[in-house]
Amino acid sequence: MVGRRSMSELKVLSGGAVQKGLEDVAWVFQEQTGHEVMLTFATAPVLRSTVEKGEAPFDIVIAPVPLAENFTQGGLVGAGTSAVIGSVKAGVVVRAGVHVPDISTGGALKKEILASQSLVFNEGSSGIYVEEMLEKLGVAKEAKAKTTRLPNAEAVMMHLAHSKTAHEIGFGQITAIRLYAGRGVKIVGPLPPEIGNTTIYAAAVLARTRVPELAKEFIRFLIAPSAQEILRATGVE
């Protein structure tokens, strides 16, 4: 969302997994309050670096809970300002019109991974988990040679949409996949329960904010029932 800089403008730095829901909630907040909301999305490693270095004047950070807790411990966010806004599951995605892998069980997914020509996932928190999952399944060595790592969810989805590889499997957060569904990619579903992953996100007021009360107001808005309904509609649980 763009607009002129003013004291009533709120700058939010967030993980990309909650992008669509956060955009929808921010639009409603802006319409109801008149305050402008500027959203910037990044992977977890970039979130950490940006907040720790204080490179930009953000007011709120939305990050996976462990990272948000690190920010609190480091005095980078205000004490008592953190609130859980929802969770997102990791899932599987493929190019539209190609073989849809069997992901009904961990064993089935393992076979599909071994049979695949290519694997694609990002360098963010979901990609870090996929690395761990491949280790758990005992296929990390086989997967390494055919894995492509890309900076973020958008890059993964665009890669899949334009790929010519017949048997390629992509991984990412369900919300991010849904954002691009119908644009050349198809959501297969969440990872099997026994190897599934759910990332819980929290919002917190950054210590350097110039608008602490407005930042707190927006977080209260995020966890209110009406905003939670909007988030759930985009896959944030």
Backbone bond lengths (Angstrom), bond angles and torsions (degrees), N, CA, C in turn:
res aa  C-N    CA-C-N  psi(-1)  N-CA   C-N-CA  omega(-1)  CA-C   N-CA-C  phi
1 M - - - 1.454 - - 1.521 108.55 -
2 V 1.306 115.97 132.85 1.442 118.48 -175.68 1.518 109.99 -116.00
3 G 1.302 114.91 157.27 1.457 118.74 179.48 1.509 109.64 173.15
4 R 1.333 118.09 173.48 1.456 121.45 -177.82 1.517 110.03 -71.64
5 R 1.319 115.77 148.63 1.464 121.60 177.30 1.525 109.84 -72.59
6 S 1.311 117.46 129.52 1.468 121.63 177.89 1.513 108.13 -151.98
7 M 1.327 116.37 171.77 1.457 120.35 179.81 1.524 111.25 -67.16
8 S 1.346 117.12 -18.14 1.454 119.82 -179.49 1.530 112.13 -95.26
9 E 1.319 116.11 10.62 1.461 119.73 178.92 1.524 109.79 -92.18
10 L 1.326 115.32 136.34 1.458 122.37 -178.56 1.523 109.04 -113.98
11 K 1.323 116.67 128.52 1.465 120.40 -178.82 1.533 108.81 -109.96
12 V 1.325 115.52 121.50 1.462 121.89 -174.73 1.518 110.09 -117.59
13 L 1.320 116.46 129.38 1.463 123.33 174.91 1.519 107.40 -107.85
14 S 1.329 116.99 123.14 1.465 119.69 -171.88 1.519 113.29 -138.86
15 G 1.332 114.54 153.70 1.447 120.86 168.88 1.520 109.36 -64.03
16 G 1.330 117.07 146.34 1.452 121.14 -174.80 1.512 115.20 -71.82
17 A 1.333 117.79 -17.92 1.465 120.17 -175.56 1.525 113.23 -63.13
18 V 1.326 117.29 -24.81 1.470 120.32 -178.49 1.529 111.62 -105.11
19 Q 1.331 117.45 18.86 1.465 121.49 -171.46 1.525 113.98 -55.51
20 K 1.322 118.21 -57.06 1.462 120.31 -174.24 1.531 111.46 -61.19
21 G 1.323 116.64 -46.53 1.455 119.88 -179.99 1.510 112.33 -63.14
22 L 1.326 116.28 -40.89 1.457 120.27 -179.50 1.523 110.71 -67.60
23 E 1.314 117.19 -39.02 1.463 120.22 177.03 1.530 110.88 -60.72
24 D 1.329 115.39 -43.27 1.469 119.52 -179.35 1.532 111.53 -65.99
25 V 1.326 116.28 -42.99 1.469 120.33 179.60 1.530 110.40 -66.27
26 A 1.334 116.30 -42.73 1.466 120.26 -179.32 1.528 111.28 -61.60
27 W 1.334 116.29 -37.73 1.461 119.87 178.93 1.533 110.45 -63.06
28 V 1.340 116.78 -43.66 1.467 120.79 179.18 1.527 110.19 -64.28
29 F 1.330 116.35 -44.16 1.464 120.92 179.48 1.527 110.00 -59.58
30 Q 1.306 115.87 -43.55 1.456 120.33 -179.38 1.523 111.27 -64.48
31 E 1.328 116.66 -40.99 1.453 120.93 179.67 1.528 111.43 -65.99
32 Q 1.333 116.41 -37.17 1.461 120.28 -176.04 1.522 113.39 -80.77
33 T 1.328 117.29 -31.04 1.465 120.37 -173.27 1.524 114.33 -109.74
34 G 1.331 117.04 -21.71 1.458 120.10 -176.56 1.515 113.30 84.87
35 H 1.332 117.48 -4.37 1.464 121.15 178.56 1.522 110.22 -83.21
36 E 1.302 116.34 134.41 1.455 121.13 178.68 1.532 110.13 -78.26
37 V 1.332 116.37 140.21 1.463 121.45 179.05 1.524 108.47 -121.81
38 M 1.316 115.75 118.72 1.462 122.02 179.13 1.529 107.90 -103.52
39 L 1.329 117.21 122.14 1.458 121.75 -176.60 1.523 111.37 -109.81
40 T 1.325 115.30 134.03 1.463 122.14 174.50 1.517 107.53 -127.45
41 F 1.329 117.75 132.61 1.463 121.34 -177.15 1.524 110.90 -115.47
42 A 1.333 115.02 143.52 1.460 120.37 -177.76 1.521 110.06 -155.18
43 T 1.333 116.38 162.40 1.462 120.98 174.84 1.527 109.29 -74.38
44 A 1.337 115.92 164.47 1.470 120.56 -177.91 1.532 112.74 -56.38
45 P 1.346 119.95 -44.54 1.473 119.10 178.43 1.525 112.98 -60.06
46 V 1.338 116.77 -38.33 1.464 120.28 178.93 1.525 110.37 -71.00
47 L 1.337 116.94 -38.34 1.463 120.65 174.90 1.522 110.23 -55.77
48 R 1.321 115.00 -49.97 1.474 119.76 -178.32 1.525 110.78 -58.50
49 S 1.317 115.94 -49.33 1.460 120.63 -177.80 1.525 111.71 -62.09
50 T 1.320 116.61 -45.02 1.467 120.90 -177.21 1.521 111.70 -64.18
51 V 1.327 116.40 -45.17 1.463 120.14 -178.78 1.527 110.97 -69.40
52 E 1.312 117.27 -44.01 1.464 120.29 -177.43 1.525 112.03 -65.93
53 K 1.334 116.56 -34.27 1.467 120.06 -179.20 1.520 112.70 -88.09
54 G 1.341 115.95 -11.69 1.459 119.55 -178.54 1.518 112.29 59.12
55 E 1.348 115.95 39.53 1.465 121.21 -172.23 1.528 113.83 -72.47
56 A 1.314 117.89 -22.23 1.460 120.45 -178.00 1.527 109.56 -141.68
57 P 1.326 116.76 150.18 1.482 120.84 -175.14 1.525 113.41 -80.45
58 F 1.324 117.50 65.58 1.466 120.45 177.09 1.528 110.30 -81.46
59 D 1.332 114.57 155.61 1.462 120.85 -179.60 1.525 112.73 -103.73
60 I 1.331 116.07 -32.13 1.461 122.06 -177.87 1.521 109.09 -134.46
61 V 1.322 116.37 143.08 1.456 121.02 171.52 1.523 108.14 -120.21
62 I 1.334 116.67 137.95 1.460 122.92 175.28 1.511 106.93 -120.52
63 A 1.329 116.09 116.33 1.457 120.97 -170.37 1.524 110.73 -146.94
64 P 1.341 117.60 164.25 1.463 119.93 173.22 1.527 109.91 -54.50
65 V 1.322 116.94 143.16 1.460 121.46 -173.76 1.538 114.40 -51.19
66 P 1.346 119.93 -46.08 1.467 117.82 179.56 1.535 112.90 -57.91
67 L 1.325 116.24 -38.67 1.465 120.06 179.08 1.523 110.46 -70.29
68 A 1.324 116.94 -41.04 1.464 120.55 177.01 1.526 110.86 -60.77
69 E 1.333 116.22 -38.09 1.466 120.22 178.61 1.531 110.77 -66.43
70 N 1.336 116.49 -37.41 1.463 120.00 176.75 1.524 110.68 -62.67
71 F 1.313 116.21 -40.27 1.468 120.18 178.49 1.535 110.42 -63.04
72 T 1.334 115.96 -40.37 1.464 120.18 179.17 1.524 110.97 -63.75
73 Q 1.337 115.95 -46.85 1.457 120.95 179.94 1.522 111.95 -62.31
74 G 1.328 116.01 -31.64 1.459 120.44 -179.55 1.522 113.61 -86.67
75 G 1.328 116.64 2.80 1.453 120.22 179.08 1.516 114.08 72.47
76 L 1.340 116.44 17.86 1.463 120.97 -177.85 1.525 112.42 -85.87
77 V 1.334 116.32 -18.60 1.466 121.12 174.26 1.519 108.60 -125.64
78 G 1.310 115.52 157.33 1.456 119.97 -177.65 1.514 112.31 -67.82
79 A 1.307 117.35 136.01 1.457 122.30 178.26 1.521 110.18 -61.09
80 G 1.334 116.27 133.36 1.450 121.03 177.26 1.517 114.87 78.60
81 T 1.343 117.82 7.68 1.474 119.77 -178.54 1.521 112.59 -99.25
82 S 1.323 117.80 -7.37 1.464 120.68 -176.21 1.524 112.04 -79.30
83 A 1.338 116.27 138.89 1.463 121.31 178.63 1.520 109.52 -145.76
84 V 1.325 116.57 135.08 1.468 121.36 177.87 1.525 108.88 -71.29
85 I 1.340 116.17 130.31 1.472 119.33 -179.57 1.528 112.56 -106.81
86 G 1.355 117.55 -14.96 1.455 119.30 179.23 1.518 111.93 154.69
87 S 1.327 115.52 178.81 1.458 120.84 -178.39 1.524 110.59 -131.47
88 V 1.324 114.54 156.99 1.461 121.23 -177.75 1.526 109.25 -134.22
89 K 1.342 116.22 134.81 1.466 120.98 178.92 1.521 111.07 -91.29
90 A 1.325 115.00 151.09 1.463 120.89 173.92 1.520 109.05 -84.69
91 G 1.332 116.60 147.71 1.454 119.64 -176.91 1.514 113.36 -146.79
92 V 1.320 114.55 -174.21 1.461 122.68 -176.79 1.524 109.05 -117.97
93 V 1.336 115.51 141.72 1.459 121.71 -178.68 1.522 109.50 -139.31
94 V 1.318 116.77 147.24 1.472 121.58 176.87 1.529 108.89 -136.22
95 R 1.317 115.50 169.33 1.457 119.42 174.20 1.518 109.39 -69.28
96 A 1.299 117.13 141.07 1.458 121.28 179.91 1.523 110.46 -60.60
97 G 1.344 116.03 134.16 1.456 120.87 175.21 1.506 116.07 91.98
98 V 1.351 117.62 -1.66 1.469 119.89 179.41 1.526 110.53 -105.48
99 H 1.333 115.85 -178.59 1.461 122.48 179.17 1.524 110.93 -53.61
100 V 1.323 115.99 129.40 1.463 121.37 176.76 1.525 108.46 -97.05
101 P 1.323 118.16 115.25 1.459 120.65 -176.15 1.521 113.68 -68.37
102 D 1.307 115.70 151.76 1.460 122.59 175.39 1.523 107.84 -81.67
103 I 1.307 117.19 114.26 1.470 120.93 179.76 1.527 110.06 -120.28
104 S 1.317 116.23 27.32 1.465 120.73 -176.27 1.527 112.64 -66.59
105 T 1.331 116.18 -29.93 1.465 121.41 179.03 1.520 109.22 -141.28
106 G 1.322 115.63 166.13 1.452 119.63 176.27 1.520 111.45 -60.90
107 G 1.323 116.27 -39.00 1.467 120.43 179.67 1.518 111.82 -64.65
108 A 1.322 115.86 -40.86 1.461 120.16 178.74 1.524 111.10 -64.69
109 L 1.322 116.16 -42.33 1.460 120.04 179.18 1.526 110.64 -65.22
110 K 1.315 116.86 -38.11 1.462 120.72 178.15 1.527 110.63 -58.79
111 K 1.322 117.01 -44.94 1.468 121.37 178.89 1.526 110.45 -62.31
112 E 1.319 116.62 -41.20 1.460 120.47 179.89 1.530 111.36 -65.47
113 I 1.315 116.08 -38.86 1.465 120.22 178.59 1.525 110.42 -63.95
114 L 1.319 116.28 -44.66 1.460 120.54 -179.92 1.529 111.49 -65.08
115 A 1.327 116.79 -33.98 1.467 121.10 -178.11 1.527 112.68 -83.39
116 S 1.319 117.16 -14.45 1.466 120.50 -175.04 1.525 111.73 -72.02
117 Q 1.325 114.76 157.95 1.465 121.03 175.60 1.519 111.44 -90.55
118 S 1.323 116.17 -25.28 1.462 120.20 -174.66 1.519 110.85 -155.67
119 L 1.332 116.21 146.72 1.464 123.94 174.69 1.518 107.83 -124.44
120 V 1.328 116.51 141.34 1.461 120.59 -178.13 1.521 109.93 -136.50
121 F 1.329 116.81 129.79 1.464 121.14 173.40 1.518 109.32 -157.46
122 N 1.328 115.78 168.94 1.460 119.09 -171.44 1.522 113.66 -90.76
123 E 1.320 114.75 -177.51 1.467 121.57 -179.70 1.525 111.87 -99.33
124 G 1.329 116.45 7.55 1.453 121.31 -179.62 1.511 113.18 -88.34
125 S 1.339 116.36 -160.62 1.466 120.50 -175.46 1.524 112.33 -64.16
126 S 1.342 117.66 -37.04 1.465 119.12 179.38 1.520 110.75 -67.86
127 G 1.338 116.89 -37.67 1.460 120.53 177.95 1.510 112.48 -66.53
128 I 1.322 115.85 -36.27 1.468 120.46 176.95 1.521 109.62 -62.57
129 Y 1.345 115.63 -40.57 1.461 118.37 177.95 1.527 111.56 -66.70
130 V 1.327 117.67 -40.36 1.471 120.52 179.88 1.527 109.91 -58.09
131 E 1.311 117.22 -40.19 1.469 120.61 176.01 1.526 110.26 -57.07
132 E 1.321 116.87 -45.62 1.460 121.59 179.26 1.523 110.90 -64.64
133 M 1.328 116.72 -39.83 1.459 121.62 179.92 1.531 110.95 -62.92
134 L 1.325 116.73 -41.92 1.465 120.77 179.37 1.523 110.73 -62.87
135 E 1.331 115.33 -36.07 1.475 119.93 175.81 1.524 110.23 -64.67
136 K 1.333 116.83 -45.27 1.460 121.65 -179.39 1.529 111.68 -61.75
137 L 1.327 115.52 -36.71 1.464 120.02 -179.88 1.519 112.78 -79.22
138 G 1.321 116.23 -9.51 1.466 120.20 178.93 1.512 114.20 76.77
139 V 1.341 116.78 24.93 1.468 119.81 -178.01 1.529 111.91 -122.92
140 A 1.316 117.81 15.97 1.463 120.59 -176.40 1.527 112.04 -59.12
141 K 1.332 117.19 -41.61 1.468 120.90 -178.68 1.511 110.85 -64.81
142 E 1.343 116.55 -46.10 1.464 120.62 -179.46 1.532 110.96 -66.90
143 A 1.308 116.08 -34.38 1.461 120.37 -176.96 1.521 113.24 -74.33
144 K 1.314 116.77 -32.38 1.464 121.10 -173.04 1.526 112.55 -55.99
145 A 1.324 116.66 -43.64 1.467 120.91 -175.26 1.529 113.17 -67.61
146 K 1.323 117.34 -21.32 1.465 119.48 -177.05 1.531 112.72 -118.58
147 T 1.326 115.81 20.79 1.465 120.52 -179.25 1.523 111.42 -99.24
148 T 1.322 114.81 135.94 1.457 122.19 172.57 1.523 108.10 -114.05
149 R 1.330 116.61 123.50 1.460 121.56 177.27 1.527 108.59 -103.78
150 L 1.305 116.83 131.49 1.458 122.11 -178.60 1.527 110.07 -124.62
151 P 1.330 117.60 159.23 1.468 120.25 -171.15 1.518 115.74 -60.17
152 N 1.341 117.97 -37.41 1.461 119.69 -173.41 1.517 111.21 -153.93
153 A 1.338 115.67 178.75 1.462 121.10 -176.88 1.519 112.13 -62.61
154 E 1.317 117.35 -40.69 1.469 120.09 -179.75 1.520 110.83 -59.20
155 A 1.330 116.68 -43.32 1.465 120.26 179.96 1.525 111.02 -63.69
156 V 1.333 117.05 -38.27 1.465 121.13 178.31 1.528 110.13 -63.81
157 M 1.323 117.06 -47.43 1.464 121.02 -178.25 1.525 111.83 -64.74
158 M 1.322 117.19 -41.13 1.465 120.45 179.31 1.523 110.98 -67.46
159 H 1.317 116.42 -37.32 1.476 120.77 176.65 1.521 110.22 -60.15
160 L 1.340 115.61 -48.74 1.460 119.57 -179.17 1.527 111.50 -64.00
161 A 1.317 116.65 -43.10 1.466 120.97 -176.77 1.518 112.70 -60.85
162 H 1.330 116.29 -31.68 1.464 120.47 -176.39 1.531 113.49 -107.31
163 S 1.314 116.90 4.16 1.461 120.76 -177.96 1.528 111.62 -72.14
164 K 1.323 115.43 152.17 1.465 121.58 175.61 1.529 111.01 -106.76
165 T 1.326 116.70 0.96 1.463 121.28 -179.19 1.524 110.10 -74.44
166 A 1.309 116.50 129.08 1.467 121.14 -173.73 1.522 113.59 -71.26
167 H 1.326 117.34 -43.17 1.471 121.10 -174.79 1.525 108.61 -119.05
168 E 1.322 114.76 81.86 1.463 121.76 -176.88 1.525 109.05 -123.72
169 I 1.314 116.32 135.06 1.461 121.79 -177.66 1.526 109.52 -118.24
170 G 1.319 115.31 129.37 1.445 120.34 177.22 1.522 111.11 -111.55
171 F 1.312 116.40 153.73 1.454 122.36 178.86 1.521 109.54 -128.89
172 G 1.330 116.77 147.97 1.459 120.78 177.81 1.513 110.68 179.72
173 Q 1.306 115.64 -179.55 1.457 120.26 176.97 1.533 109.10 -73.16
174 I 1.333 116.69 140.19 1.458 121.53 -178.39 1.536 111.51 -54.70
175 T 1.313 117.27 -40.56 1.466 120.37 -179.09 1.521 111.55 -63.20
176 A 1.334 116.34 -40.66 1.462 120.61 179.96 1.524 110.50 -67.89
177 I 1.329 116.58 -39.18 1.465 120.30 178.54 1.526 109.92 -64.20
178 R 1.327 116.64 -44.78 1.463 120.92 -179.28 1.528 111.48 -61.16
179 L 1.311 116.33 -31.43 1.455 121.20 -179.70 1.523 111.63 -62.70
180 Y 1.340 116.17 -29.84 1.472 120.87 -176.87 1.525 113.04 -108.57
181 A 1.324 117.41 -1.83 1.469 120.14 178.90 1.522 109.70 -59.17
182 G 1.330 115.89 136.13 1.451 120.02 -177.51 1.510 113.25 91.29
183 R 1.334 115.77 -4.98 1.467 120.14 177.83 1.529 109.86 -115.04
184 G 1.329 114.15 42.43 1.458 119.04 176.73 1.510 115.00 101.86
185 V 1.336 117.71 -4.58 1.460 120.73 178.07 1.520 110.06 -127.16
186 K 1.323 115.27 157.73 1.462 121.92 -179.22 1.522 109.35 -128.62
187 I 1.321 115.99 130.24 1.455 120.07 176.00 1.524 109.22 -76.47
188 V 1.329 116.63 129.78 1.469 121.31 177.72 1.518 109.45 -88.93
189 G 1.336 116.39 -42.57 1.456 121.13 178.41 1.506 111.73 147.63
190 P 1.328 117.38 177.15 1.461 120.77 177.50 1.519 111.33 -69.60
191 L 1.305 116.59 158.77 1.462 120.76 176.57 1.531 109.63 -59.93
192 P 1.340 117.01 152.03 1.471 119.86 177.65 1.535 110.57 -54.04
193 P 1.333 117.63 144.00 1.466 121.17 -175.74 1.529 114.99 -51.34
194 E 1.343 116.67 -39.19 1.469 118.71 -175.56 1.527 113.81 -70.25
195 I 1.336 116.87 -17.17 1.471 119.27 177.29 1.535 110.32 -128.79
196 G 1.310 116.38 15.35 1.456 120.88 -177.50 1.515 112.54 -70.17
197 N 1.312 114.93 165.68 1.459 120.09 179.61 1.523 110.01 -142.14
198 T 1.323 114.93 132.61 1.461 120.82 176.98 1.523 108.47 -121.85
199 T 1.328 116.32 125.27 1.458 121.66 178.61 1.525 108.96 -102.40
200 I 1.324 115.74 124.16 1.467 121.34 179.46 1.531 108.14 -95.47
201 Y 1.325 115.90 131.36 1.463 121.31 -177.99 1.520 111.32 -108.67
202 A 1.328 114.71 142.21 1.464 121.35 177.66 1.519 109.73 -128.07
203 A 1.317 115.61 148.05 1.463 121.87 175.56 1.518 108.48 -108.32
204 A 1.326 116.82 141.34 1.466 120.81 179.20 1.522 109.85 -146.09
205 V 1.320 115.51 152.43 1.462 121.60 179.33 1.521 109.06 -83.52
206 L 1.310 116.95 125.06 1.456 120.66 178.46 1.526 111.13 -71.29
207 A 1.328 115.33 141.84 1.464 120.57 -174.29 1.528 112.51 -60.93
208 R 1.334 116.74 -28.21 1.465 120.18 -175.82 1.529 113.63 -88.07
209 T 1.313 117.94 2.99 1.467 119.46 -176.86 1.522 112.37 -58.45
210 R 1.325 114.50 145.62 1.458 120.20 175.36 1.521 111.23 -94.12
211 V 1.336 116.15 -7.38 1.476 120.34 -177.70 1.533 109.64 -131.01
212 P 1.332 118.08 63.02 1.470 121.09 -174.78 1.518 114.39 -59.74
213 E 1.326 117.64 -38.85 1.464 119.42 -178.26 1.520 111.12 -70.27
214 L 1.326 116.91 -39.07 1.461 120.82 177.55 1.524 109.79 -66.15
215 A 1.322 116.90 -39.38 1.463 120.93 178.36 1.531 110.68 -62.32
216 K 1.329 116.58 -43.67 1.465 120.69 177.55 1.521 111.04 -63.78
217 E 1.321 116.21 -37.80 1.466 120.92 179.00 1.530 110.56 -62.38
218 F 1.330 116.47 -41.85 1.464 120.18 -179.23 1.524 110.85 -66.79
219 I 1.320 118.03 -39.39 1.462 120.65 178.46 1.524 110.36 -66.02
220 R 1.317 117.41 -40.56 1.470 119.87 175.39 1.525 110.48 -60.00
221 F 1.313 115.67 -38.54 1.464 121.11 178.60 1.528 110.18 -64.68
222 L 1.346 117.08 -41.40 1.460 122.44 -179.30 1.522 113.22 -60.07
223 I 1.328 117.19 -35.45 1.465 119.86 -175.81 1.531 112.90 -96.30
224 A 1.331 116.72 1.34 1.467 120.69 176.82 1.531 109.44 -73.07
225 P 1.334 117.77 153.17 1.471 121.49 -177.25 1.524 115.35 -52.57
226 S 1.327 117.91 -40.33 1.468 120.45 -177.87 1.525 111.44 -64.68
227 A 1.334 116.95 -41.70 1.461 120.60 179.20 1.518 110.65 -71.63
228 Q 1.327 116.74 -36.99 1.461 120.49 178.58 1.526 110.80 -62.41
229 E 1.314 116.93 -35.70 1.470 121.09 177.10 1.532 110.61 -64.43
230 I 1.332 116.01 -40.47 1.467 120.84 177.91 1.529 110.23 -63.94
231 L 1.316 116.20 -43.90 1.466 120.68 179.83 1.520 111.15 -63.31
232 R 1.325 117.50 -42.87 1.466 120.99 -179.38 1.526 111.09 -62.15
233 A 1.299 116.97 -33.45 1.466 120.93 -179.74 1.521 112.11 -64.87
234 T 1.333 116.48 -19.38 1.468 120.12 -179.86 1.525 111.98 -104.37
235 G 1.342 117.92 5.63 1.452 121.28 176.91 1.515 115.87 103.47
236 V 1.327 116.88 -1.29 1.465 120.30 175.71 1.524 106.81 -84.82
237 E 1.319 117.26 122.40 1.461 121.04 -173.73 1.523 112.70 -97.75
